[in-house]
Amino acid sequence: MHNRTATADLESADDPPVIRARVNARLLGKADRLFTGTLEGRIIELLQNARRAGARNVEITNENGVVTVQDDGGGIDDFAQLLDLGGSGWEKEYEASEDPAGVGLFCLAPRDIRIRSKGRMVDITGAGWRGAPVLVQPDNGPAQGTIVQFEDEEWSHSIVGPLAVFSGMNVAVDDCPCPREAFVRKQAVHHPALGCRIEVREAEHLNSWHRQVRRSHAYGDNVLVNFHGQTTSFDFHPVSEQKLWFLVDLTGAPTGIRLMLPARTQLVENGAFEELKAALELEAYRCVQRRGHHRLPYQQYLRARELGVELPEATPTFQVGLLSTRESPEPVEVTMPKGFPLARCYRFDPDAVEEDTNETNTHLLAALGTFPKPFVPVSIRKEYDGYSWAELPVVRKVTLAVGKELHSAGLWSGTLTCVDTLALAVETSDGKVFSSPVCLAKAPPPEGKEGWCDDAVLVTWDAKDELVPSQIWYHLGGWSEDGDTYDTQLNDFEQELNRFWADLLGPDEQLRRGILAVVTEIRPEWQTVLVARNGTVTIRLPDGSEKVIRPPDLLKKKSPPK
């Protein structure tokens, strides 16, 4: 690999060949283009410099395109460090706790800037950024702190505020104080080995400033890390409680947690990063423990125990019925009587080979059947197996009894068949049998076609009055996102279903219904309507009178000649 920013000096031929890294002068010549960055980046860099210098207060003013940043920190002892690219110049304690990048004032290159501190002053211009000598001059300015002046776009209060709120300093823009907040509360847990404090919060308990910082980072990231005012984030979900947020506040103690240079916008994935994730996992379980209730899968419940965190069993988490409730349409609902205990419900055998027909018919039996004692099947995700409340008797066998076929037709995405009788029965692992007549069931796939096949739905005539069309539609494919709107598709299905019921009654029933649909619009109320072959309509009203309506052609023939 060739490195164009370094050269190799070979020793004498008698010595083993060695190479030494050396910063190429051309890199210094590009310094005015390497670290300009964003407005937010420049603000963060100067605020961080002030904080490291021990500042408690920072005043920012904007006047005629010139920005002035004044702090009350310890000031500058060695002006040469200002232009030491890559040399931070900070004490060892800062190197251990923050790993400062050494970018410093190069974030302002190639602007013309003036720096005043401790009775001295420098003016750095374009050539000065590229290695030309810069004169340090006496100054009659303030003896304490540092003043930096340069031309830039406005450092407005609305932009500086969110970047200063967690800095730990009092920052003001044009005499208007910026908000100042503690990043974590007092109950945050101190992790000395990582040099940070960690607090876990429910999403709804984040304050407005946390939410604003969150919006400035990647969508979905739920870990916010505060490096003394500079924040970054990453996504980490050690438990399935999706609404947990983690706030990590660096204390200033030595830490291996590092920001990736030079941008300093994300964490280095080193050993300390893995230790941090382990600490976050522990604090997540402690947060759940303090809350006193949860819906964690059983394996996470066991993991908490491994970490020394004792949790109660998860809150019973189940769905009454076995069919998923899509947005639309919805299946016939299974209801649980008020106060009915979960222990008296039944699960569809989670270890059985998945068979959609039996699961569907178990649901429909519970929804449409009648029993001396309630039959309530529930759906419990397998991830909860191990909790005592999930150990329920299960459905072992499903039987379908089908009577004589009355009518069958292709409908929507499957086949609808009406039979004179229909009954379902289930046998359960505790030796009970639940059976009942029903008006709707799913037919098993044809023999030898256990895989995919068209939906085959069975109904009795009672389904016409006991079910709404969408409940039958659910089992014939329902709404498709690739078609028309939901309402249009439902209307089309209802028309198909009406034709199905009409054809069941006889070949002329659809004609009769069509005629009635037309004449019912006649007003006032009518007794009989007679339609002659020539198009004349005679309407007899309830009072015995008649109204005759002739076609336009007949009216013309009866008109007298002009």
SENU-806551 format. One record per residue (C-alpha): residue number from 1; residue in one letter; chain; x, z, y. Coordinates in steps of 0.02 Angstrom, whole numbers, padded with zeros to 5 digits. Layout:
N
num_residuo_cadena_u_w_v
NUM_A_A_X_Z_Y
...
END
This chain:
562
num_residuo_cadena_u_w_v
1_M_A_00000_00000_00000
2_H_A_00067_-00045_00173
3_N_A_00039_00073_00319
4_R_A_00055_-00019_00485
5_T_A_00056_00143_00586
6_A_A_00215_00210_00509
7_T_A_00390_00145_00473
8_A_A_00514_00191_00335
9_D_A_00696_00236_00373
10_L_A_00810_00207_00226
11_E_A_00957_00325_00203
12_S_A_01132_00264_00155
13_A_A_01150_00165_-00006
14_D_A_01234_00316_-00088
15_D_A_01083_00429_-00058
16_P_A_00915_00421_-00150
17_P_A_00795_00311_-00049
18_V_A_00671_00415_00054
19_I_A_00539_00375_00183
20_R_A_00478_00476_00331
21_A_A_00311_00462_00420
22_R_A_00328_00416_00602
23_V_A_00190_00388_00730
24_N_A_00202_00210_00792
25_A_A_00209_00189_00980
26_R_A_00072_00057_00967
27_L_A_-00050_00193_00912
28_L_A_-00021_00286_01075
29_G_A_-00052_00125_01167
30_K_A_-00225_00116_01088
31_A_A_-00271_00296_01127
32_D_A_-00383_00244_01271
33_R_A_-00494_00153_01145
34_L_A_-00488_00266_00993
35_F_A_-00581_00421_01051
36_T_A_-00700_00368_01189
37_G_A_-00850_00404_01079
38_T_A_-01024_00447_01142
39_L_A_-01084_00547_01290
40_E_A_-01139_00684_01171
41_G_A_-00967_00682_01090
42_R_A_-00881_00706_01258
43_I_A_-00996_00849_01304
44_I_A_-00966_00937_01138
45_E_A_-00777_00916_01149
46_L_A_-00763_00992_01323
47_L_A_-00881_01135_01281
48_Q_A_-00780_01172_01124
49_N_A_-00617_01170_01225
50_A_A_-00691_01294_01350
51_R_A_-00750_01409_01211
52_R_A_-00581_01407_01123
53_A_A_-00501_01453_01289
54_G_A_-00609_01610_01290
55_A_A_-00737_01552_01418
56_R_A_-00898_01646_01436
57_N_A_-00971_01535_01571
58_V_A_-00966_01347_01601
59_E_A_-01030_01262_01758
60_I_A_-01066_01074_01753
61_T_A_-01105_00977_01912
62_N_A_-01146_00795_01945
63_E_A_-01110_00720_02116
64_N_A_-01094_00537_02164
65_G_A_-01050_00483_01987
66_V_A_-00917_00619_01967
67_V_A_-00939_00754_01834
68_T_A_-00855_00923_01858
69_V_A_-00838_01045_01714
70_Q_A_-00776_01218_01764
71_D_A_-00751_01365_01645
72_D_A_-00689_01544_01663
73_G_A_-00576_01540_01510
74_G_A_-00394_01583_01496
75_G_A_-00336_01421_01577
76_I_A_-00194_01302_01531
77_D_A_-00020_01370_01503
78_D_A_00064_01210_01442
79_F_A_00000_01052_01527
80_A_A_00103_00947_01407
81_Q_A_-00019_00992_01269
82_L_A_-00156_00896_01361
83_L_A_-00080_00730_01309
84_D_A_-00018_00782_01137
85_L_A_-00122_00666_01028
86_G_A_-00157_00757_00865
87_G_A_-00082_00922_00921
88_S_A_-00220_01046_00955
89_G_A_-00114_01172_01049
90_W_A_-00230_01311_00994
91_E_A_-00179_01476_00916
92_K_A_-00159_01490_00726
93_E_A_-00323_01587_00716
94_Y_A_-00416_01434_00778
95_E_A_-00323_01321_00658
96_A_A_-00378_01434_00515
97_S_A_-00558_01453_00570
98_E_A_-00601_01284_00647
99_D_A_-00467_01156_00608
100_P_A_-00476_01082_00786
101_A_A_-00449_00895_00786
102_G_A_-00322_00884_00925
103_V_A_-00423_00748_01011
104_G_A_-00444_00857_01165
105_L_A_-00449_00763_01328
106_F_A_-00426_00597_01240
107_C_A_-00615_00599_01221
108_L_A_-00617_00554_01408
109_A_A_-00491_00409_01396
110_P_A_-00470_00289_01483
111_R_A_-00557_00371_01632
112_D_A_-00461_00437_01782
113_I_A_-00471_00626_01771
114_R_A_-00407_00774_01870
115_I_A_-00370_00942_01788
116_R_A_-00340_01102_01885
117_S_A_-00289_01268_01809
118_K_A_-00183_01419_01854
119_G_A_-00118_01348_02019
120_R_A_-00069_01179_01948
121_M_A_-00150_01009_01940
122_V_A_-00128_00838_01855
123_D_A_-00208_00669_01884
124_I_A_-00212_00563_01726
125_T_A_-00245_00377_01747
126_G_A_-00244_00227_01630
127_A_A_-00055_00218_01608
128_G_A_-00046_00405_01580
129_W_A_-00156_00391_01427
130_R_A_-00031_00268_01353
131_G_A_00126_00371_01374
132_A_A_00177_00348_01557
133_P_A_00243_00506_01641
134_V_A_00111_00614_01726
135_L_A_00165_00729_01868
136_V_A_00112_00911_01865
137_Q_A_00083_00966_02045
138_P_A_00053_01133_02131
139_D_A_-00129_01170_02171
140_N_A_-00217_01294_02283
141_G_A_-00369_01299_02169
142_P_A_-00438_01449_02073
143_A_A_-00312_01550_01974
144_Q_A_-00431_01580_01829
145_G_A_-00510_01455_01709
146_T_A_-00501_01266_01710
147_I_A_-00583_01128_01812
148_V_A_-00598_00951_01741
149_Q_A_-00662_00809_01853
150_F_A_-00694_00628_01802
151_E_A_-00814_00484_01827
152_D_A_-00950_00468_01695
153_E_A_-01135_00441_01673
154_E_A_-01239_00592_01721
155_W_A_-01219_00747_01613
156_S_A_-01402_00794_01632
157_H_A_-01480_00961_01589
158_S_A_-01589_00880_01456
159_I_A_-01437_00810_01365
160_V_A_-01319_00959_01386
161_G_A_-01452_01090_01342
162_P_A_-01471_01053_01156
163_L_A_-01281_01039_01138
164_A_A_-01250_01206_01224
165_V_A_-01392_01312_01155
166_F_A_-01295_01378_01004
167_S_A_-01121_01379_01086
168_G_A_-01121_01566_01124
169_M_A_-01080_01530_01308
170_N_A_-01182_01530_01467
171_V_A_-01190_01348_01519
172_A_A_-01272_01283_01678
173_V_A_-01298_01105_01739
174_D_A_-01315_01083_01928
175_D_A_-01354_01269_01946
176_C_A_-01491_01260_01812
177_P_A_-01451_01374_01663
178_C_A_-01459_01296_01491
179_P_A_-01550_01389_01352
180_R_A_-01447_01505_01243
181_E_A_-01502_01558_01069
182_A_A_-01426_01645_00921
183_F_A_-01412_01520_00778
184_V_A_-01459_01650_00647
185_R_A_-01549_01816_00656
186_K_A_-01474_01988_00622
187_Q_A_-01534_01985_00442
188_A_A_-01424_01835_00402
189_V_A_-01307_01875_00256
190_H_A_-01122_01883_00293
191_H_A_-01008_01788_00172
192_P_A_-00832_01842_00227
193_A_A_-00740_01729_00103
194_L_A_-00822_01578_00184
195_G_A_-00813_01643_00363
196_C_A_-00999_01618_00391
197_R_A_-01170_01699_00395
198_I_A_-01315_01620_00300
199_E_A_-01500_01635_00335
200_V_A_-01640_01553_00234
201_R_A_-01801_01514_00325
202_E_A_-01966_01435_00280
203_A_A_-01986_01270_00372
204_E_A_-02127_01337_00480
205_H_A_-02013_01477_00544
206_L_A_-01882_01364_00620
207_N_A_-01882_01381_00808
208_S_A_-01898_01234_00927
209_W_A_-01709_01219_00951
210_H_A_-01675_01212_00765
211_R_A_-01806_01076_00753
212_Q_A_-01725_00978_00894
213_V_A_-01554_00992_00812
214_R_A_-01633_00940_00648
215_R_A_-01703_00781_00727
216_S_A_-01529_00733_00786
217_H_A_-01463_00729_00607
218_A_A_-01509_00632_00451
219_Y_A_-01691_00636_00403
220_G_A_-01722_00755_00258
221_D_A_-01565_00860_00281
222_N_A_-01614_01042_00257
223_V_A_-01447_01131_00286
224_L_A_-01393_01154_00467
225_V_A_-01215_01212_00498
226_N_A_-01162_01279_00668
227_F_A_-00979_01265_00716
228_H_A_-00992_01372_00874
229_G_A_-01113_01252_00958
230_Q_A_-01070_01092_00867
231_T_A_-01194_01066_00726
232_T_A_-01195_00958_00572
233_S_A_-01309_00947_00421
234_F_A_-01324_00898_00240
235_D_A_-01459_00889_00107
236_F_A_-01458_01021_-00031
237_H_A_-01604_01087_-00134
238_P_A_-01542_01217_-00258
239_V_A_-01722_01268_-00297
240_S_A_-01881_01166_-00300
241_E_A_-01956_01259_-00153
242_Q_A_-01948_01108_-00040
243_K_A_-01991_01201_00121
244_L_A_-01834_01309_00124
245_W_A_-01708_01281_00263
246_F_A_-01530_01349_00266
247_L_A_-01443_01401_00427
248_V_A_-01254_01422_00414
249_D_A_-01167_01501_00564
250_L_A_-00976_01501_00568
251_T_A_-00913_01672_00625
252_G_A_-00739_01626_00685
253_A_A_-00654_01708_00537
254_P_A_-00536_01602_00430
255_T_A_-00634_01476_00327
256_G_A_-00605_01327_00215
257_I_A_-00762_01243_00278
258_R_A_-00702_01091_00373
259_L_A_-00774_00952_00480
260_M_A_-00719_00776_00441
261_L_A_-00602_00709_00574
262_P_A_-00603_00632_00700
263_A_A_-00791_00615_00721
264_R_A_-00826_00795_00663
265_T_A_-01006_00749_00618
266_Q_A_-01006_00794_00432
267_L_A_-00924_00918_00315
268_V_A_-00774_00884_00207
269_E_A_-00826_00898_00024
270_N_A_-00685_01013_-00029
271_G_A_-00680_01172_-00132
272_A_A_-00753_01276_00009
273_F_A_-00899_01155_00020
274_E_A_-00938_01187_-00163
275_E_A_-00923_01375_-00133
276_L_A_-01043_01357_00013
277_K_A_-01171_01269_-00098
278_A_A_-01156_01409_-00226
279_A_A_-01187_01536_-00087
280_L_A_-01339_01437_-00028
281_E_A_-01410_01437_-00204
282_L_A_-01392_01626_-00215
283_E_A_-01473_01652_-00045
284_A_A_-01616_01536_-00094
285_Y_A_-01660_01645_-00243
286_R_A_-01642_01803_-00138
287_C_A_-01763_01728_-00012
288_V_A_-01889_01693_-00151
289_Q_A_-01864_01871_-00214
290_R_A_-01902_01944_-00042
291_R_A_-02059_01838_-00028
292_G_A_-02121_01910_-00192
293_H_A_-02205_01754_-00262
294_H_A_-02153_01577_-00307
295_R_A_-02192_01421_-00408
296_L_A_-02019_01389_-00478
297_P_A_-01999_01303_-00648
298_Y_A_-01954_01420_-00790
299_Q_A_-01772_01360_-00799
300_Q_A_-01746_01407_-00616
301_Y_A_-01825_01576_-00652
302_L_A_-01691_01600_-00786
303_R_A_-01555_01536_-00669
304_A_A_-01602_01669_-00541
305_R_A_-01580_01800_-00676
306_E_A_-01407_01730_-00715
307_L_A_-01362_01757_-00532
308_G_A_-01423_01936_-00537
309_V_A_-01586_01902_-00445
310_E_A_-01742_01966_-00536
311_L_A_-01898_01868_-00494
312_P_A_-02079_01894_-00544
313_E_A_-02157_01761_-00653
314_A_A_-02213_01607_-00557
315_T_A_-02389_01604_-00488
316_P_A_-02496_01516_-00618
317_T_A_-02489_01333_-00569
318_F_A_-02612_01215_-00651
319_Q_A_-02739_01079_-00620
320_V_A_-02916_01098_-00686
321_G_A_-02947_00943_-00792
322_L_A_-02821_00822_-00864
323_L_A_-02843_00666_-00759
324_S_A_-02739_00638_-00604
325_T_A_-02838_00634_-00443
326_R_A_-02777_00480_-00354
327_E_A_-02821_00452_-00173
328_S_A_-02967_00346_-00232
329_P_A_-03068_00328_-00333
330_E_A_-03079_00498_-00416
331_P_A_-03133_00536_-00595
332_V_A_-03280_00646_-00640
333_E_A_-03226_00821_-00590
334_V_A_-03201_00961_-00714
335_T_A_-03258_01125_-00636
336_M_A_-03201_01300_-00681
337_P_A_-03336_01435_-00667
338_K_A_-03300_01562_-00531
339_G_A_-03192_01703_-00598
340_F_A_-03158_01612_-00761
341_P_A_-02987_01672_-00825
342_L_A_-02846_01548_-00857
343_A_A_-02816_01633_-01025
344_R_A_-02981_01560_-01088
345_C_A_-02934_01382_-01042
346_Y_A_-02852_01251_-01152
347_R_A_-02702_01138_-01129
348_F_A_-02686_00964_-01197
349_D_A_-02547_00985_-01325
350_P_A_-02385_00959_-01223
351_D_A_-02289_00921_-01384
352_A_A_-02411_00790_-01445
353_V_A_-02367_00606_-01430
354_E_A_-02443_00553_-01266
355_E_A_-02609_00468_-01298
356_D_A_-02707_00421_-01144
357_T_A_-02872_00396_-01235
358_N_A_-02880_00572_-01308
359_E_A_-02827_00652_-01145
360_T_A_-02959_00554_-01050
361_N_A_-03097_00597_-01173
362_T_A_-03050_00782_-01173
363_H_A_-03070_00779_-00984
364_L_A_-03237_00686_-00994
365_L_A_-03305_00803_-01127
366_A_A_-03270_00952_-01013
367_A_A_-03341_00863_-00861
368_L_A_-03500_00789_-00939
369_G_A_-03537_00897_-01091
370_T_A_-03643_01053_-01109
371_F_A_-03585_01203_-01213
372_P_A_-03642_01380_-01255
373_K_A_-03476_01441_-01184
374_P_A_-03372_01346_-01052
375_F_A_-03241_01223_-01111
376_V_A_-03109_01206_-00973
377_P_A_-02953_01103_-01007
378_V_A_-02809_01123_-00885
379_S_A_-02652_01024_-00850
380_I_A_-02491_01127_-00840
381_R_A_-02326_01038_-00812
382_K_A_-02203_01061_-00954
383_E_A_-02074_01134_-00833
384_Y_A_-02179_01294_-00833
385_D_A_-02166_01319_-01021
386_G_A_-02091_01492_-01050
387_Y_A_-02202_01588_-00929
388_S_A_-02329_01698_-01017
389_W_A_-02476_01620_-00924
390_A_A_-02429_01446_-00988
391_E_A_-02448_01500_-01171
392_L_A_-02626_01438_-01195
393_P_A_-02716_01371_-01349
394_V_A_-02709_01183_-01353
395_V_A_-02821_01036_-01398
396_R_A_-02770_00974_-01570
397_K_A_-02895_00838_-01616
398_V_A_-03018_00729_-01519
399_T_A_-03163_00641_-01606
400_L_A_-03274_00505_-01533
401_A_A_-03445_00463_-01610
402_V_A_-03518_00297_-01550
403_G_A_-03698_00238_-01579
404_K_A_-03772_00064_-01582
405_E_A_-03705_-00063_-01458
406_L_A_-03835_-00122_-01333
407_H_A_-03734_-00232_-01216
408_S_A_-03552_-00272_-01179
409_A_A_-03468_-00374_-01042
410_G_A_-03300_-00400_-00961
411_L_A_-03301_-00297_-00802
412_W_A_-03165_-00281_-00670
413_S_A_-03002_-00258_-00768
414_G_A_-03077_-00212_-00936
415_T_A_-03231_-00209_-01045
416_L_A_-03387_-00103_-01018
417_T_A_-03500_-00071_-01168
418_C_A_-03668_00018_-01166
419_V_A_-03719_00110_-01326
420_D_A_-03875_00207_-01370
421_T_A_-03782_00369_-01410
422_L_A_-03611_00438_-01370
423_A_A_-03533_00605_-01417
424_L_A_-03363_00688_-01405
425_A_A_-03287_00836_-01497
426_V_A_-03121_00927_-01486
427_E_A_-03040_01048_-01607
428_T_A_-02923_01178_-01532
429_S_A_-02774_01274_-01599
430_D_A_-02873_01438_-01600
431_G_A_-02995_01364_-01727
432_K_A_-03138_01322_-01609
433_V_A_-03238_01161_-01594
434_F_A_-03319_01100_-01432
435_S_A_-03439_00953_-01448
436_S_A_-03574_00875_-01342
437_P_A_-03664_00711_-01303
438_V_A_-03587_00624_-01151
439_C_A_-03634_00472_-01048
440_L_A_-03455_00406_-01026
441_A_A_-03301_00395_-01137
442_K_A_-03149_00288_-01163
443_A_A_-03144_00181_-01320
444_P_A_-02986_00190_-01425
445_P_A_-02877_00033_-01426
446_P_A_-02914_-00093_-01563
447_E_A_-02825_-00059_-01726
448_G_A_-02649_-00126_-01721
449_K_A_-02649_-00132_-01530
450_E_A_-02600_00046_-01488
451_G_A_-02491_-00017_-01347
452_W_A_-02554_-00091_-01186
453_C_A_-02727_-00171_-01191
454_D_A_-02874_-00196_-01073
455_D_A_-02972_-00040_-01026
456_A_A_-03121_-00017_-01142
457_V_A_-03254_00100_-01073
458_L_A_-03412_00161_-01161
459_V_A_-03570_00217_-01072
460_T_A_-03749_00261_-01114
461_W_A_-03897_00213_-01006
462_D_A_-03893_00389_-00932
463_A_A_-03730_00348_-00844
464_K_A_-03827_00237_-00724
465_D_A_-03912_00390_-00648
466_E_A_-03787_00529_-00686
467_L_A_-03629_00446_-00619
468_V_A_-03584_00359_-00458
469_P_A_-03507_00185_-00480
470_S_A_-03333_00241_-00423
471_Q_A_-03323_00365_-00568
472_I_A_-03345_00222_-00692
473_W_A_-03230_00112_-00586
474_Y_A_-03091_00242_-00607
475_H_A_-03083_00204_-00793
476_L_A_-03087_00016_-00769
477_G_A_-02930_00007_-00663
478_G_A_-02998_00065_-00495
479_W_A_-02932_00007_-00328
480_S_A_-02781_-00108_-00320
481_E_A_-02662_-00104_-00173
482_D_A_-02631_-00290_-00197
483_G_A_-02812_-00337_-00161
484_D_A_-02938_-00318_-00020
485_T_A_-02979_-00154_00064
486_Y_A_-03043_-00009_-00039
487_D_A_-03221_-00028_00028
488_T_A_-03223_-00215_-00009
489_Q_A_-03161_-00190_-00187
490_L_A_-03284_-00049_-00219
491_N_A_-03427_-00157_-00155
492_D_A_-03374_-00299_-00270
493_F_A_-03368_-00179_-00418
494_E_A_-03540_-00108_-00378
495_Q_A_-03613_-00283_-00378
496_E_A_-03532_-00319_-00547
497_L_A_-03598_-00153_-00615
498_N_A_-03774_-00188_-00552
499_R_A_-03772_-00356_-00643
500_F_A_-03715_-00265_-00800
501_W_A_-03863_-00144_-00793
502_A_A_-03982_-00286_-00754
503_D_A_-03920_-00393_-00900
504_L_A_-03943_-00242_-01012
505_L_A_-04130_-00243_-00973
506_G_A_-04155_-00428_-01005
507_P_A_-04103_-00603_-00949
508_D_A_-04233_-00611_-00808
509_E_A_-04201_-00437_-00736
510_Q_A_-04067_-00498_-00618
511_L_A_-04187_-00633_-00552
512_R_A_-04324_-00504_-00527
513_R_A_-04207_-00389_-00431
514_G_A_-04148_-00532_-00322
515_I_A_-04327_-00579_-00275
516_L_A_-04372_-00398_-00237
517_A_A_-04215_-00381_-00129
518_V_A_-04282_-00524_-00021
519_V_A_-04465_-00479_-00006
520_T_A_-04433_-00295_00030
521_E_A_-04375_-00352_00203
522_I_A_-04553_-00412_00244
523_R_A_-04638_-00308_00377
524_P_A_-04771_-00237_00392
525_E_A_-04797_-00172_00216
526_W_A_-04866_-00301_00095
527_Q_A_-04973_-00293_-00060
528_T_A_-04930_-00460_-00141
529_V_A_-04824_-00609_-00096
530_L_A_-04867_-00783_-00161
531_V_A_-04739_-00922_-00147
532_A_A_-04808_-01098_-00176
533_R_A_-04703_-01243_-00239
534_N_A_-04720_-01331_-00071
535_G_A_-04638_-01183_00015
536_T_A_-04795_-01099_00083
537_V_A_-04786_-00909_00079
538_T_A_-04948_-00810_00074
539_I_A_-04934_-00625_00109
540_R_A_-05081_-00511_00068
541_L_A_-05079_-00350_00167
542_P_A_-05147_-00181_00108
543_D_A_-05305_-00203_00216
544_G_A_-05352_-00362_00122
545_S_A_-05302_-00485_00260
546_E_A_-05180_-00626_00229
547_K_A_-05037_-00700_00325
548_V_A_-04989_-00880_00284
549_I_A_-04817_-00949_00327
550_R_A_-04794_-01137_00304
551_P_A_-04632_-01237_00304
552_P_A_-04593_-01334_00464
553_D_A_-04627_-01501_00378
554_L_A_-04806_-01454_00334
555_L_A_-04837_-01395_00511
556_K_A_-04784_-01564_00580
557_K_A_-04904_-01657_00464
558_K_A_-05052_-01555_00526
559_S_A_-05007_-01579_00709
560_P_A_-05126_-01703_00801
561_P_A_-05047_-01869_00855
562_K_A_-04997_-01885_01038
END
